[in-house]
Amino acid sequence: MSILSRASTNALRAMSLEALRGFESAARHLSFTAAAEELCITQSAVSKQVKSLEDVLGVALFLRGGKGLSLTPEGRQLFEAASLSIGQLGAAIDRLLAVDRISIAVTTTPSFASLWLVPKLARFQAAEPGIDVRIDASEAMLNLEREGIDLAIRLNAHPLGRDDPRPLLQERLLLVAAPAVAARITEARQILDTPLLVFHDPGARFDWMSWTQWYQRLGLMRSSKQACLYFSQYAHVLNAAAQQAGIAIGRTPMVLPMLKSGQLQVVLPEHVAEGPTYQIVASSVVRPGVDRFRAWLEMELAGEVIG
């Protein structure tokens, strides 16, 4: 049995979905012109669609004045209902059309996501066009099952709270700078005349990213007069280095794209240190596509070496 009144049933029969979409777009933009552009129809067509709804309902939906369009109280009521209904209908259609697609969610650090993983995703899409990937870039240690995350990629310095992490790749640490800056540093003591680019994250306490350790390794005594720039995001450290702002501690695999492109060069290549290891852990909730993404990830990382 229908829950609609006879009057509303008759009104809905007289309305078209196209007219409701035209009205919803015009009401959202408060512009027939913008609605026409969005829907790829003429402004006259939008105007006719709105007029058809006003004729069916017997009320004005817009106030047309010198200052542009505004909604009447009746227009506001219809807009709120139409916007919600069209949104829900679109979402349902998306779900039905995507029934054969696979979706997986991956969490990793913002630095690894922006500098290495995201630039590689087009390759994964080309290899696996039927799998959608959602990236959650966060330092937080998430509960994979509760958050609906399939895979977590973290350094072993970040305890994952699981007993089944799988090693992916060990970081290598090296000094990097823009070519013009790197050309001026042919021996360790010349670093003292170059601004240091520092990854500064008090909450993380990454000992392996400490310039103090590098100075000890190079046999240098750090001067309090040496210029420094501090960044809370590692991507900003590398971007500043590429802009000739100073010298940075590079981390593989994240620094490799900028080395390959020539934006950065290795400084004192004889000095390379080992860093922590990237690990991957999977949710206990197994979903299709996860193994294929993990296999692709391992293959891509296996090819990341310093050339």
VEXNU-846188 format. One record per residue (C-alpha): residue in three letters; residue number from 1; y, z, x. Coordinates in nm, 4 decimals, always signed. Layout:
N
+-----+-----+----------+----------+----------+
|   r |   k |       c2 |       c3 |       c1 |
+-----+-----+----------+----------+----------+
| ALA | NUM |        Y |        Z |        X |
...
+-----+-----+----------+----------+----------+
This chain:
307
+-----+-----+----------+----------+----------+
|   r |   k |       c2 |       c3 |       c1 |
+-----+-----+----------+----------+----------+
| MET |   1 |  +0.0000 |  +0.0000 |  +0.0000 |
| SER |   2 |  +0.3423 |  -0.0956 |  +0.1367 |
| ILE |   3 |  +0.5802 |  +0.1887 |  +0.2261 |
| LEU |   4 |  +0.8778 |  -0.0449 |  +0.1779 |
| SER |   5 |  +1.0777 |  -0.0624 |  -0.1408 |
| ARG |   6 |  +1.0827 |  -0.3854 |  -0.3359 |
| ALA |   7 |  +1.4460 |  -0.4430 |  -0.2347 |
| SER |   8 |  +1.3775 |  -0.4020 |  +0.1388 |
| THR |   9 |  +1.0644 |  -0.6161 |  +0.1116 |
| ASN |  10 |  +1.2612 |  -0.8972 |  -0.0506 |
| ALA |  11 |  +1.5389 |  -0.8648 |  +0.2087 |
| LEU |  12 |  +1.2939 |  -0.8846 |  +0.4989 |
| ARG |  13 |  +1.1340 |  -1.1957 |  +0.3470 |
| ALA |  14 |  +1.4750 |  -1.3592 |  +0.3408 |
| MET |  15 |  +1.5546 |  -1.2713 |  +0.7017 |
| SER |  16 |  +1.4318 |  -1.4622 |  +1.0041 |
| LEU |  17 |  +1.3340 |  -1.3097 |  +1.3378 |
| GLU |  18 |  +1.5727 |  -1.5537 |  +1.5052 |
| ALA |  19 |  +1.8612 |  -1.4200 |  +1.2961 |
| LEU |  20 |  +1.7762 |  -1.0605 |  +1.3848 |
| ARG |  21 |  +1.7564 |  -1.1507 |  +1.7552 |
| GLY |  22 |  +2.0906 |  -1.3268 |  +1.7328 |
| PHE |  23 |  +2.2500 |  -1.0295 |  +1.5593 |
| GLU |  24 |  +2.0974 |  -0.7782 |  +1.8034 |
| SER |  25 |  +2.2260 |  -0.9721 |  +2.1038 |
| ALA |  26 |  +2.5735 |  -1.0170 |  +1.9536 |
| ALA |  27 |  +2.5908 |  -0.6480 |  +1.8630 |
| ARG |  28 |  +2.4764 |  -0.5433 |  +2.2116 |
| HIS |  29 |  +2.7342 |  -0.7615 |  +2.3837 |
| LEU |  30 |  +2.9959 |  -0.7406 |  +2.1047 |
| SER |  31 |  +3.0364 |  -1.1114 |  +2.1667 |
| PHE |  32 |  +2.8954 |  -1.4202 |  +1.9939 |
| THR |  33 |  +2.9597 |  -1.6190 |  +2.3114 |
| ALA |  34 |  +2.7568 |  -1.3830 |  +2.5331 |
| ALA |  35 |  +2.4762 |  -1.3752 |  +2.2747 |
| ALA |  36 |  +2.4677 |  -1.7542 |  +2.2669 |
| GLU |  37 |  +2.4404 |  -1.7688 |  +2.6463 |
| GLU |  38 |  +2.1612 |  -1.5099 |  +2.6488 |
| LEU |  39 |  +1.9607 |  -1.6881 |  +2.3782 |
| CYS |  40 |  +2.0380 |  -2.0419 |  +2.5013 |
| ILE |  41 |  +2.1838 |  -2.1504 |  +2.1672 |
| THR |  42 |  +2.5347 |  -2.2360 |  +2.0518 |
| GLN |  43 |  +2.7987 |  -1.9855 |  +1.9468 |
| SER |  44 |  +2.8037 |  -2.1525 |  +1.6068 |
| ALA |  45 |  +2.4294 |  -2.0877 |  +1.5706 |
| VAL |  46 |  +2.4761 |  -1.7172 |  +1.6429 |
| SER |  47 |  +2.7582 |  -1.7003 |  +1.3910 |
| LYS |  48 |  +2.5381 |  -1.8648 |  +1.1252 |
| GLN |  49 |  +2.2524 |  -1.6242 |  +1.1994 |
| VAL |  50 |  +2.4793 |  -1.3223 |  +1.1540 |
| LYS |  51 |  +2.6282 |  -1.4720 |  +0.8361 |
| SER |  52 |  +2.2780 |  -1.5229 |  +0.6943 |
| LEU |  53 |  +2.2008 |  -1.1528 |  +0.7463 |
| GLU |  54 |  +2.5315 |  -1.0479 |  +0.5881 |
| ASP |  55 |  +2.4551 |  -1.2666 |  +0.2859 |
| VAL |  56 |  +2.1065 |  -1.1149 |  +0.2445 |
| LEU |  57 |  +2.2284 |  -0.7566 |  +0.2834 |
| GLY |  58 |  +2.5553 |  -0.8007 |  +0.0969 |
| VAL |  59 |  +2.7529 |  -0.6139 |  +0.3628 |
| ALA |  60 |  +2.9714 |  -0.7041 |  +0.6587 |
| LEU |  61 |  +2.8037 |  -0.6311 |  +0.9935 |
| PHE |  62 |  +3.1017 |  -0.6985 |  +1.2207 |
| LEU |  63 |  +3.4747 |  -0.6408 |  +1.2062 |
| ARG |  64 |  +3.6445 |  -0.9483 |  +1.3439 |
| GLY |  65 |  +3.9905 |  -0.8615 |  +1.4720 |
| GLY |  66 |  +4.2407 |  -0.9628 |  +1.7327 |
| LYS |  67 |  +4.0820 |  -0.7257 |  +1.9852 |
| GLY |  68 |  +3.7370 |  -0.8780 |  +1.9498 |
| LEU |  69 |  +3.4225 |  -0.7778 |  +1.7655 |
| SER |  70 |  +3.3238 |  -0.4312 |  +1.6572 |
| LEU |  71 |  +3.0374 |  -0.3099 |  +1.4421 |
| THR |  72 |  +3.0833 |  -0.1790 |  +1.0908 |
| PRO |  73 |  +2.8909 |  +0.1399 |  +1.0021 |
| GLU |  74 |  +2.6323 |  -0.0812 |  +0.8317 |
| GLY |  75 |  +2.6198 |  -0.3053 |  +1.1372 |
| ARG |  76 |  +2.5640 |  -0.0025 |  +1.3611 |
| GLN |  77 |  +2.2684 |  +0.1083 |  +1.1465 |
| LEU |  78 |  +2.1091 |  -0.2354 |  +1.1566 |
| PHE |  79 |  +2.1711 |  -0.2741 |  +1.5300 |
| GLU |  80 |  +1.9968 |  +0.0551 |  +1.6135 |
| ALA |  81 |  +1.6955 |  -0.0369 |  +1.4003 |
| ALA |  82 |  +1.6801 |  -0.3985 |  +1.5219 |
| SER |  83 |  +1.7167 |  -0.3025 |  +1.8869 |
| LEU |  84 |  +1.4327 |  -0.0512 |  +1.8647 |
| SER |  85 |  +1.2059 |  -0.2834 |  +1.6677 |
| ILE |  86 |  +1.2625 |  -0.5888 |  +1.8881 |
| GLY |  87 |  +1.2057 |  -0.3783 |  +2.1993 |
| GLN |  88 |  +0.8792 |  -0.2388 |  +2.0643 |
| LEU |  89 |  +0.7653 |  -0.5828 |  +1.9519 |
| GLY |  90 |  +0.8431 |  -0.7306 |  +2.2950 |
| ALA |  91 |  +0.6554 |  -0.4524 |  +2.4714 |
| ALA |  92 |  +0.3513 |  -0.5025 |  +2.2478 |
| ILE |  93 |  +0.3540 |  -0.8775 |  +2.3146 |
| ASP |  94 |  +0.3798 |  -0.8124 |  +2.6911 |
| ARG |  95 |  +0.0754 |  -0.5858 |  +2.6720 |
| LEU |  96 |  -0.1229 |  -0.8442 |  +2.4769 |
| LEU |  97 |  -0.0304 |  -1.1262 |  +2.7134 |
| ALA |  98 |  -0.1103 |  -0.9112 |  +3.0162 |
| VAL |  99 |  -0.4566 |  -0.8133 |  +2.8979 |
| ASP | 100 |  -0.6199 |  -1.0110 |  +3.1803 |
| ARG | 101 |  -0.3875 |  -0.8791 |  +3.4535 |
| ILE | 102 |  -0.4587 |  -0.5893 |  +3.6862 |
| SER | 103 |  -0.1937 |  -0.3352 |  +3.7811 |
| ILE | 104 |  -0.2106 |  -0.0852 |  +4.0683 |
| ALA | 105 |  +0.0357 |  +0.1769 |  +4.1930 |
| VAL | 106 |  +0.0931 |  +0.2613 |  +4.5593 |
| THR | 107 |  +0.3006 |  +0.5439 |  +4.7050 |
| THR | 108 |  +0.4342 |  +0.5456 |  +5.0594 |
| THR | 109 |  +0.7406 |  +0.6564 |  +5.2519 |
| PRO | 110 |  +1.0748 |  +0.4816 |  +5.1919 |
| SER | 111 |  +1.0828 |  +0.3597 |  +5.5543 |
| PHE | 112 |  +0.7348 |  +0.2072 |  +5.5495 |
| ALA | 113 |  +0.8008 |  +0.0520 |  +5.2080 |
| SER | 114 |  +1.1371 |  -0.1096 |  +5.2857 |
| LEU | 115 |  +1.0748 |  -0.2144 |  +5.6463 |
| TRP | 116 |  +0.7136 |  -0.3302 |  +5.6367 |
| LEU | 117 |  +0.5291 |  -0.3237 |  +5.3035 |
| VAL | 118 |  +0.7817 |  -0.4805 |  +5.0643 |
| PRO | 119 |  +0.8523 |  -0.7827 |  +5.2897 |
| LYS | 120 |  +0.4749 |  -0.8462 |  +5.2983 |
| LEU | 121 |  +0.4117 |  -0.8267 |  +4.9241 |
| ALA | 122 |  +0.4757 |  -1.1963 |  +4.8653 |
| ARG | 123 |  +0.1720 |  -1.2656 |  +5.0838 |
| PHE | 124 |  -0.0386 |  -1.0351 |  +4.8689 |
| GLN | 125 |  +0.0881 |  -1.2028 |  +4.5518 |
| ALA | 126 |  -0.0088 |  -1.5402 |  +4.6921 |
| ALA | 127 |  -0.3570 |  -1.4111 |  +4.7771 |
| GLU | 128 |  -0.4057 |  -1.2111 |  +4.4570 |
| PRO | 129 |  -0.1833 |  -1.3590 |  +4.1825 |
| GLY | 130 |  -0.3627 |  -1.1622 |  +3.9111 |
| ILE | 131 |  -0.2752 |  -0.8186 |  +4.0510 |
| ASP | 132 |  +0.0595 |  -0.6506 |  +3.9844 |
| VAL | 133 |  +0.1728 |  -0.3833 |  +4.2327 |
| ARG | 134 |  +0.4065 |  -0.0912 |  +4.1654 |
| ILE | 135 |  +0.5562 |  +0.0742 |  +4.4757 |
| ASP | 136 |  +0.6584 |  +0.4405 |  +4.4584 |
| ALA | 137 |  +0.8707 |  +0.5016 |  +4.7699 |
| SER | 138 |  +0.8869 |  +0.8760 |  +4.8200 |
| GLU | 139 |  +0.8321 |  +1.1419 |  +5.0850 |
| ALA | 140 |  +0.6857 |  +1.3690 |  +4.8173 |
| MET | 141 |  +0.3176 |  +1.4569 |  +4.8304 |
| LEU | 142 |  +0.2172 |  +1.3398 |  +4.4843 |
| ASN | 143 |  -0.0836 |  +1.4347 |  +4.2763 |
| LEU | 144 |  -0.2359 |  +1.0882 |  +4.2543 |
| GLU | 145 |  -0.4358 |  +1.1425 |  +3.9386 |
| ARG | 146 |  -0.1553 |  +1.3166 |  +3.7503 |
| GLU | 147 |  +0.1083 |  +1.0590 |  +3.8525 |
| GLY | 148 |  -0.1141 |  +0.7569 |  +3.7900 |
| ILE | 149 |  -0.1042 |  +0.6513 |  +4.1579 |
| ASP | 150 |  -0.3984 |  +0.4546 |  +4.2981 |
| LEU | 151 |  -0.3267 |  +0.4692 |  +4.6729 |
| ALA | 152 |  -0.1155 |  +0.6867 |  +4.9015 |
| ILE | 153 |  -0.0083 |  +0.5739 |  +5.2497 |
| ARG | 154 |  +0.1173 |  +0.8545 |  +5.4720 |
| LEU | 155 |  +0.1305 |  +0.9645 |  +5.8352 |
| ASN | 156 |  -0.1250 |  +1.2224 |  +5.9428 |
| ALA | 157 |  +0.1702 |  +1.4509 |  +6.0189 |
| HIS | 158 |  +0.2069 |  +1.4699 |  +5.6396 |
| PRO | 159 |  -0.1011 |  +1.6558 |  +5.5094 |
| LEU | 160 |  -0.2337 |  +1.4651 |  +5.2109 |
| GLY | 161 |  -0.4212 |  +1.7612 |  +5.0728 |
| ARG | 162 |  -0.7400 |  +1.5536 |  +5.0538 |
| ASP | 163 |  -1.0566 |  +1.5574 |  +5.2601 |
| ASP | 164 |  -1.1120 |  +1.1805 |  +5.2562 |
| PRO | 165 |  -0.8131 |  +1.0135 |  +5.4288 |
| ARG | 166 |  -0.8912 |  +0.6805 |  +5.5905 |
| PRO | 167 |  -0.7051 |  +0.5879 |  +5.9138 |
| LEU | 168 |  -0.5049 |  +0.2659 |  +5.9044 |
| LEU | 169 |  -0.2994 |  +0.2314 |  +6.2226 |
| GLN | 170 |  -0.1568 |  +0.4494 |  +6.4968 |
| GLU | 171 |  +0.2166 |  +0.4219 |  +6.5470 |
| ARG | 172 |  +0.3504 |  +0.3191 |  +6.8850 |
| LEU | 173 |  +0.6963 |  +0.4372 |  +6.9845 |
| LEU | 174 |  +0.9305 |  +0.2332 |  +7.2005 |
| LEU | 175 |  +1.3016 |  +0.2076 |  +7.2690 |
| VAL | 176 |  +1.4827 |  -0.0804 |  +7.0996 |
| ALA | 177 |  +1.8335 |  -0.2241 |  +7.0847 |
| ALA | 178 |  +2.0142 |  -0.5441 |  +6.9940 |
| PRO | 179 |  +1.9732 |  -0.8117 |  +7.2636 |
| ALA | 180 |  +2.3309 |  -0.7696 |  +7.3908 |
| VAL | 181 |  +2.2806 |  -0.3935 |  +7.4292 |
| ALA | 182 |  +1.9288 |  -0.4238 |  +7.5709 |
| ALA | 183 |  +2.0553 |  -0.6616 |  +7.8415 |
| ARG | 184 |  +2.2752 |  -0.3833 |  +7.9787 |
| ILE | 185 |  +1.9843 |  -0.1392 |  +8.0197 |
| THR | 186 |  +1.7550 |  -0.2323 |  +8.3064 |
| GLU | 187 |  +1.6809 |  +0.1217 |  +8.4233 |
| ALA | 188 |  +1.6484 |  +0.4558 |  +8.2482 |
| ARG | 189 |  +1.9739 |  +0.6159 |  +8.3682 |
| GLN | 190 |  +2.1766 |  +0.3427 |  +8.1943 |
| ILE | 191 |  +2.0705 |  +0.4917 |  +7.8608 |
| LEU | 192 |  +2.3162 |  +0.7724 |  +7.9353 |
| ASP | 193 |  +2.6006 |  +0.5250 |  +7.8840 |
| THR | 194 |  +2.4663 |  +0.4006 |  +7.5499 |
| PRO | 195 |  +2.5160 |  +0.5677 |  +7.2088 |
| LEU | 196 |  +2.1984 |  +0.7219 |  +7.0692 |
| LEU | 197 |  +2.0894 |  +0.6355 |  +6.7149 |
| VAL | 198 |  +1.9184 |  +0.9435 |  +6.5767 |
| PHE | 199 |  +1.6833 |  +0.9753 |  +6.2798 |
| HIS | 200 |  +1.7973 |  +1.3113 |  +6.1459 |
| ASP | 201 |  +1.5811 |  +1.4657 |  +5.8762 |
| PRO | 202 |  +1.5867 |  +1.8467 |  +5.9064 |
| GLY | 203 |  +1.3183 |  +1.8875 |  +5.6403 |
| ALA | 204 |  +1.0696 |  +1.6605 |  +5.8145 |
| ARG | 205 |  +1.0950 |  +1.7863 |  +6.1745 |
| PHE | 206 |  +0.9447 |  +1.4765 |  +6.3324 |
| ASP | 207 |  +0.8868 |  +1.5919 |  +6.6909 |
| TRP | 208 |  +0.7738 |  +1.2475 |  +6.7974 |
| MET | 209 |  +1.1161 |  +1.1069 |  +6.7004 |
| SER | 210 |  +1.3008 |  +1.3528 |  +6.9258 |
| TRP | 211 |  +1.5365 |  +1.2097 |  +7.1868 |
| THR | 212 |  +1.4815 |  +1.5305 |  +7.3847 |
| GLN | 213 |  +1.1189 |  +1.4323 |  +7.4400 |
| TRP | 214 |  +1.2205 |  +1.0821 |  +7.5424 |
| TYR | 215 |  +1.4699 |  +1.2158 |  +7.7941 |
| GLN | 216 |  +1.1998 |  +1.4361 |  +7.9423 |
| ARG | 217 |  +0.9621 |  +1.1402 |  +7.9559 |
| LEU | 218 |  +1.2260 |  +0.9299 |  +8.1348 |
| GLY | 219 |  +1.3299 |  +1.2104 |  +8.3704 |
| LEU | 220 |  +1.6858 |  +1.2223 |  +8.2379 |
| MET | 221 |  +1.9216 |  +1.5091 |  +8.1662 |
| ARG | 222 |  +2.1024 |  +1.4616 |  +7.8373 |
| SER | 223 |  +2.4800 |  +1.5037 |  +7.8402 |
| SER | 224 |  +2.6677 |  +1.6660 |  +7.5543 |
| LYS | 225 |  +2.9304 |  +1.3950 |  +7.5994 |
| GLN | 226 |  +2.6923 |  +1.1140 |  +7.5033 |
| ALA | 227 |  +2.7828 |  +0.9546 |  +7.1698 |
| CYS | 228 |  +2.5348 |  +0.9835 |  +6.8817 |
| LEU | 229 |  +2.5053 |  +0.8450 |  +6.5316 |
| TYR | 230 |  +2.2822 |  +1.0328 |  +6.2863 |
| PHE | 231 |  +2.0942 |  +0.8818 |  +5.9894 |
| SER | 232 |  +1.8746 |  +1.0361 |  +5.7200 |
| GLN | 233 |  +1.6963 |  +0.7039 |  +5.6525 |
| TYR | 234 |  +1.4991 |  +0.5375 |  +5.9310 |
| ALA | 235 |  +1.5833 |  +0.1896 |  +5.8009 |
| HIS | 236 |  +1.9501 |  +0.2674 |  +5.8680 |
| VAL | 237 |  +1.8661 |  +0.3575 |  +6.2273 |
| LEU | 238 |  +1.7180 |  +0.0119 |  +6.2892 |
| ASN | 239 |  +1.9948 |  -0.1665 |  +6.1017 |
| ALA | 240 |  +2.2550 |  +0.0114 |  +6.3141 |
| ALA | 241 |  +2.0657 |  -0.0861 |  +6.6283 |
| ALA | 242 |  +2.0601 |  -0.4512 |  +6.5181 |
| GLN | 243 |  +2.4387 |  -0.4316 |  +6.4780 |
| GLN | 244 |  +2.4763 |  -0.3245 |  +6.8440 |
| ALA | 245 |  +2.5669 |  +0.0345 |  +6.7544 |
| GLY | 246 |  +2.3361 |  +0.1819 |  +7.0201 |
| ILE | 247 |  +1.9746 |  +0.2394 |  +7.1200 |
| ALA | 248 |  +1.7017 |  +0.3590 |  +6.8834 |
| ILE | 249 |  +1.3440 |  +0.4821 |  +6.8918 |
| GLY | 250 |  +1.1373 |  +0.2038 |  +6.7407 |
| ARG | 251 |  +0.8205 |  +0.2727 |  +6.5422 |
| THR | 252 |  +0.5447 |  +0.0218 |  +6.4884 |
| PRO | 253 |  +0.4669 |  -0.1428 |  +6.2596 |
| MET | 254 |  +0.8081 |  -0.0942 |  +6.0964 |
| VAL | 255 |  +1.0141 |  -0.2262 |  +6.3872 |
| LEU | 256 |  +0.7951 |  -0.5325 |  +6.4455 |
| PRO | 257 |  +0.9652 |  -0.7698 |  +6.1962 |
| MET | 258 |  +1.3024 |  -0.7130 |  +6.3665 |
| LEU | 259 |  +1.1458 |  -0.7627 |  +6.7097 |
| LYS | 260 |  +0.9801 |  -1.0861 |  +6.5977 |
| SER | 261 |  +1.3051 |  -1.2161 |  +6.4472 |
| GLY | 262 |  +1.4995 |  -1.1392 |  +6.7651 |
| GLN | 263 |  +1.7347 |  -0.8913 |  +6.5976 |
| LEU | 264 |  +1.6019 |  -0.6229 |  +6.8331 |
| GLN | 265 |  +1.4483 |  -0.6192 |  +7.1799 |
| VAL | 266 |  +1.2339 |  -0.3613 |  +7.3566 |
| VAL | 267 |  +1.4257 |  -0.1601 |  +7.6149 |
| LEU | 268 |  +1.2290 |  -0.0460 |  +7.9216 |
| PRO | 269 |  +0.9006 |  -0.1947 |  +7.7914 |
| GLU | 270 |  +0.6982 |  -0.0006 |  +8.0475 |
| HIS | 271 |  +0.7716 |  +0.3139 |  +7.8464 |
| VAL | 272 |  +0.5646 |  +0.3108 |  +7.5254 |
| ALA | 273 |  +0.4342 |  +0.6299 |  +7.3633 |
| GLU | 274 |  +0.1711 |  +0.6966 |  +7.0999 |
| GLY | 275 |  +0.2821 |  +0.8324 |  +6.7660 |
| PRO | 276 |  +0.1045 |  +0.9658 |  +6.4580 |
| THR | 277 |  -0.1518 |  +0.7708 |  +6.2586 |
| TYR | 278 |  -0.1032 |  +0.6098 |  +5.9189 |
| GLN | 279 |  -0.3674 |  +0.7130 |  +5.6692 |
| ILE | 280 |  -0.4579 |  +0.5921 |  +5.3237 |
| VAL | 281 |  -0.6194 |  +0.7909 |  +5.0464 |
| ALA | 282 |  -0.7347 |  +0.6693 |  +4.7056 |
| SER | 283 |  -0.7220 |  +0.8357 |  +4.3678 |
| SER | 284 |  -1.0479 |  +0.9644 |  +4.2267 |
| VAL | 285 |  -0.9715 |  +0.7456 |  +3.9251 |
| VAL | 286 |  -1.1057 |  +0.4081 |  +4.0363 |
| ARG | 287 |  -0.9316 |  +0.1020 |  +3.8936 |
| PRO | 288 |  -0.9911 |  -0.2709 |  +3.9475 |
| GLY | 289 |  -0.7907 |  -0.4300 |  +4.2255 |
| VAL | 290 |  -0.7531 |  -0.1201 |  +4.4429 |
| ASP | 291 |  -1.0212 |  -0.2215 |  +4.6915 |
| ARG | 292 |  -0.8719 |  -0.5688 |  +4.7213 |
| PHE | 293 |  -0.5261 |  -0.4303 |  +4.7953 |
| ARG | 294 |  -0.6639 |  -0.1868 |  +5.0513 |
| ALA | 295 |  -0.8632 |  -0.4644 |  +5.2232 |
| TRP | 296 |  -0.5511 |  -0.6830 |  +5.2358 |
| LEU | 297 |  -0.3443 |  -0.3955 |  +5.3746 |
| GLU | 298 |  -0.5955 |  -0.3240 |  +5.6492 |
| MET | 299 |  -0.6097 |  -0.6928 |  +5.7412 |
| GLU | 300 |  -0.2306 |  -0.7189 |  +5.7641 |
| LEU | 301 |  -0.2002 |  -0.4036 |  +5.9744 |
| ALA | 302 |  -0.4767 |  -0.5186 |  +6.2074 |
| GLY | 303 |  -0.2566 |  -0.8121 |  +6.3064 |
| GLU | 304 |  +0.0475 |  -0.5991 |  +6.3835 |
| VAL | 305 |  +0.0658 |  -0.5692 |  +6.7601 |
| ILE | 306 |  +0.3498 |  -0.5751 |  +7.0073 |
| GLY | 307 |  +0.3665 |  -0.9282 |  +7.1422 |
+-----+-----+----------+----------+----------+
